[in-house]
Amino acid sequence: MLPPLIVEAVLRLFGGKGRPVAVGAWLGALVAAQLFIEEEVLADVVIVCLLLLLAVVLVASRRRAVLPRLRAVTAGFGTAVVVVLAICGYGLWIQFHGPLTEHGSPFLNSKTVNSAGAFVNPQAGLLFHTASSAAYATSHGLIGSEYLAYLGWPMLVLLVLVIIWYWRDLRVRAAGVVWAVLELLSLGGGSVLLPFHWLQGLPLLVELLPDRLSILADGAAAAMRWQADTGKPGELASRRVVHRSWAERPRRHRGLRAALHQ
């Protein structure tokens, strides 16, 4: 329940909805509650929010739109950090520096990662599967509830087409970047060419099961599918043109009135 609320609060900060300090305090309370409930899920959500922030900044490519929000976003996240430290500071200190501090992970991360074939081979528990795909899923090494990568060729092709067709829409671009990076991170860190290889030694991430990032990647994929069902290519761009024309209309009217008076 809390992860969607955390992402929603972060989006409110990005979008300038609500007072930054109030939204930041709400975000800090949600993060503190999630930290006490399950840290792995919180680590997943933090990765998504960081990717979302990076994607918005990179794909927006509009300094005039980003810079005015920077102060408000900084104030909101600063408030969130203060709230989290006030609630969880002592607990975090005990966790990382207390007498029962542990290092490393009890799980073998090499067994909890996705493979490229897992995205297109359904397991036996799904209605549409073949004997070969079920055998592949069984040999993958993950139990049924942890076999999370499967989307299928039709869905993968559809998502790529949605990203291309709706590329002018900032929402689709941001969701597409988040989806692609999360799926890449879910492949684990078995190779230096994979990004998770450089992250798997960090606190909290050392105990992260990379394959579960596919759950959040599916959320980004669903956002793209929703936009494909409800939006139109270049919808945001066309709205900006409409707003600009309305903003310029009073000038044209003033010029027309001046010409008539002459």
C-alpha positions in Angstrom: 0.0 0.0 0.0 2.7 2.5 0.9 5.0 2.3 -2.2 2.3 3.8 -4.6 1.7 6.6 -2.0 5.5 7.2 -1.9 5.8 7.5 -5.7 2.6 9.7 -5.7 4.2 12.1 -3.2 7.4 12.3 -5.2 5.4 13.0 -8.3 3.5 15.8 -6.5 6.9 17.4 -5.6 8.1 17.1 -9.2 4.8 18.6 -10.5 4.5 21.4 -8.0 1.2 20.2 -6.5 0.8 21.2 -2.9 3.1 23.0 -0.6 6.6 21.6 -0.8 7.2 21.4 2.9 3.8 19.7 3.6 4.3 17.2 0.8 7.8 16.6 2.0 6.7 15.9 5.5 4.0 13.5 4.2 6.7 11.8 2.0 9.0 11.5 5.0 6.3 9.9 7.2 5.5 7.3 4.4 9.2 6.5 4.0 9.7 6.1 7.7 6.7 3.7 7.9 7.9 1.7 5.0 11.4 1.5 6.4 10.0 -0.2 9.6 7.7 -2.5 7.5 10.2 -3.7 4.8 13.5 -2.2 3.8 13.8 -4.2 0.6 10.6 -2.8 -0.8 11.7 0.7 0.2 15.0 0.2 -1.6 13.1 -0.8 -4.7 10.9 2.3 -4.5 13.9 4.6 -3.9 15.5 3.2 -7.1 12.3 3.9 -9.0 12.1 7.5 -7.7 15.7 8.2 -8.5 15.2 6.8 -12.0 12.0 8.8 -12.4 13.8 12.0 -11.4 16.7 11.3 -13.7 14.4 10.4 -16.6 12.3 13.6 -16.1 15.4 15.8 -16.1 17.0 14.1 -19.1 14.0 13.8 -21.3 12.4 17.1 -20.5 15.5 19.0 -21.8 13.8 22.2 -20.8 15.9 24.3 -18.4 13.1 26.9 -18.0 10.7 24.1 -16.8 13.2 22.4 -14.5 15.0 25.2 -12.8 12.0 27.0 -11.3 11.0 23.8 -9.6 14.5 23.0 -8.2 14.1 25.1 -5.1 10.7 23.7 -4.2 11.8 20.1 -4.9 14.9 20.6 -2.7 12.8 22.0 0.1 10.4 19.1 -0.1 13.1 16.4 -0.1 15.0 18.2 2.6 11.9 18.1 4.8 11.4 14.4 4.0 14.9 13.6 5.1 14.5 15.5 8.4 11.3 13.6 9.1 12.8 10.3 8.3 15.9 10.9 10.5 13.7 12.1 13.3 11.6 8.9 13.3 14.2 6.3 12.2 17.5 7.8 13.0 18.2 5.8 16.1 17.0 2.6 14.5 19.2 3.1 11.5 22.2 3.8 13.7 21.6 0.5 15.6 21.1 -1.4 12.3 24.4 -0.2 10.8 26.6 0.3 13.9 24.9 -1.7 16.6 26.1 -4.9 18.3 24.1 -7.2 15.9 25.2 -5.5 12.7 25.5 -8.0 9.8 27.4 -7.6 6.5 26.5 -9.3 3.3 23.4 -11.1 2.2 22.1 -14.5 3.2 20.8 -15.0 -0.3 22.7 -15.9 -3.4 22.0 -13.0 -5.8 23.1 -15.1 -8.7 20.0 -17.3 -8.1 17.5 -14.4 -7.8 18.1 -12.6 -11.1 16.3 -12.5 -14.4 17.7 -13.9 -17.6 16.9 -12.6 -21.1 14.9 -15.7 -21.9 12.7 -15.2 -18.8 11.1 -12.2 -20.5 9.6 -14.4 -23.3 9.2 -17.9 -21.8 6.0 -18.3 -19.7 6.1 -20.8 -16.8 3.7 -23.7 -16.5 1.4 -21.8 -14.1 0.3 -19.5 -16.9 -2.5 -20.4 -19.3 -0.6 -19.9 -22.5 2.7 -21.8 -22.3 4.5 -24.6 -24.1 6.4 -27.6 -22.8 9.7 -25.9 -23.8 8.9 -22.6 -22.1 7.8 -24.4 -18.9 11.0 -26.4 -19.0 13.0 -23.2 -19.4 11.2 -21.6 -16.4 11.8 -24.7 -14.3 15.5 -24.7 -15.1 15.8 -21.0 -14.4 16.2 -21.7 -10.7 13.5 -19.4 -9.3 10.3 -20.7 -7.7 7.0 -19.8 -9.3 6.3 -16.7 -7.2 9.8 -15.4 -8.0 9.6 -15.9 -11.8 8.6 -12.3 -12.4 10.2 -11.2 -15.7 7.8 -12.7 -18.3 6.0 -10.2 -20.5 6.0 -12.1 -23.8 7.0 -11.1 -27.3 3.7 -9.3 -28.2 3.9 -7.1 -25.1 7.6 -6.3 -25.5 7.0 -5.3 -29.2 4.0 -3.3 -28.2 5.9 -1.4 -25.5 8.7 -0.5 -27.9 6.1 0.7 -30.4 4.4 2.8 -27.8 7.7 4.5 -26.8 8.4 5.3 -30.4 4.9 6.4 -31.4 4.4 8.6 -28.2 8.0 9.8 -27.9 6.9 13.4 -27.9 4.9 12.8 -24.7 7.1 13.5 -21.7 5.1 11.0 -19.6 5.8 8.1 -22.0 9.4 9.0 -22.4 9.9 9.0 -18.6 8.0 5.8 -18.1 9.9 4.2 -20.9 13.3 5.1 -19.5 12.3 3.8 -16.0 10.9 0.5 -17.5 14.0 -0.2 -19.6 16.5 0.6 -16.8 14.5 -1.5 -14.2 14.5 -4.5 -16.5 18.2 -4.0 -17.1 18.8 -3.9 -13.3 16.7 -7.0 -12.8 19.4 -9.0 -14.8 21.6 -8.7 -11.7 25.3 -8.0 -11.5 26.9 -11.1 -12.8 28.9 -9.1 -15.4 30.7 -5.8 -15.2 28.7 -4.7 -18.2 25.5 -4.8 -16.1 24.7 -1.7 -14.0 23.6 -3.6 -10.9 27.2 -5.0 -10.7 28.3 -1.5 -9.5 25.4 -1.1 -7.1 25.1 -4.5 -5.4 27.7 -3.7 -2.7 25.8 -0.7 -1.4 23.9 -0.7 1.9 20.4 -2.2 1.6 21.1 -3.0 -2.1 23.4 -5.8 -1.0 20.2 -7.7 0.3 18.1 -6.7 -2.7 16.7 -9.5 -4.9 17.2 -8.0 -8.4 14.4 -10.1 -10.0 11.8 -8.3 -7.9 12.5 -5.0 -9.7 10.5 -6.5 -12.6 7.4 -5.9 -10.4 8.0 -2.1 -10.5 9.0 -2.3 -14.2 5.6 -3.8 -14.9 4.1 -0.7 -13.3 6.0 1.6 -15.7 4.9 -0.6 -18.6 1.3 -0.3 -17.4 1.6 3.5 -17.4 2.8 3.4 -21.0 -0.1 1.1 -22.0 -2.5 3.4 -20.3 -1.2 6.4 -22.2 -1.5 4.4 -25.4 -5.1 3.7 -24.7 -6.2 7.2 -23.6 -3.8 9.6 -25.2 -2.8 10.8 -28.7 0.7 11.2 -30.2 2.1 14.6 -29.4 -0.9 15.5 -27.2 1.1 17.5 -24.7 2.9 19.4 -27.6 -0.5 20.3 -29.1 -1.8 21.5 -25.8 1.2 23.8 -25.4 0.5 25.2 -28.9 -3.1 25.8 -27.9 -2.2 27.6 -24.7 0.4 29.7 -26.5 -2.2 30.8 -29.0 -4.6 31.8 -26.3 -1.9 33.7 -24.5 -1.0 35.6 -27.7 -4.6 36.3 -28.6 -5.0 39.4 -26.4 -2.0 41.0 -28.1 -3.6 40.4 -31.5 -6.9 41.9 -30.3 -5.1 45.0 -28.9 -3.4 45.5 -32.2 -6.7 45.1 -34.1 -8.4 47.6 -31.8 -5.6 50.1 -32.3 -5.8 49.7 -36.0 -9.6 50.3 -36.0 -9.3 53.4 -33.9 -6.8 54.9 -36.3 
